[in-house]
């Protein structure tokens, strides 16, 4: 069933560790309810999940796909989805969140410089990899989880190598699918409607990508709308329907996210950081920072200095990442 109008999509923003942008969520607590969520959600990073028990349904842009024990799911950033278990069960999962561009910096071919798995996502492409058909995917994910859980000497280096192998294997599979031969029948009217709905969500991807790369620059909402080939009014309406916030608020939230990273990893002044991430004045930066983080930039920096572990797991409050099991 397609996502109805007016349903807010939740943005789950994760702060990944600065020098090893990988986060593992595992253990007995990570279980998915059999009650379908009232909203879709998406992340600011790549999500790789593995189902350890039971079965259920994964929806991407409202399109359902069944999963079962042993399946691996691969959800690129900025792709709305939700997961729920078969009635009467609670499927058990582990999740790996990562930023491939940062993790594999200077390791991928130059032709992959701006590569993103989201370029392969559509209603008919693979996002669930079953253990029987893709045993290598399953074994790699299990090995990565083991490395991240046991944390033996040089575990990050080992996990990075395994993650790179997994990433390349996924790209190979998706590339073969995208370039596969065969003939297709003409789409029906209902199929055209579904494609239009998917395109409606995917079309803001150019704006999201531009914001991510150019958040520190000054640009207008009209420019973002033009990137998506929509009028500003229509762009604002669809953006809010998909993201649950206005384009301007999303831009400023992105800037605050980047500012938090700088507050954690540098000794730059608050003034310099506010200018670096694109705010016109330090007063507007402080005002928006407090609105999002509930503390001032200086207080946030003090909190992060006290606990590096807390810094790695901190999430923006307005768009909190799923760091604890849902009740």
Beta strands, then each sheet from edge to edge (+ up, - down):
strand 1: 10-12
strand 2: 22-25
strand 3: 31-32
strand 4: 41-43
strand 5: 46-51
strand 6: 55-60
strand 7: 63-68
strand 8: 72-75
strand 9: 81-85
strand 10: 91-98
strand 11: 128-129
sheet 1: 1+ 4+
sheet 2: 2+ 10- 3+
sheet 3: 2+ 10- 5+ 8- 11+
sheet 4: 7+ 6- 9+
end
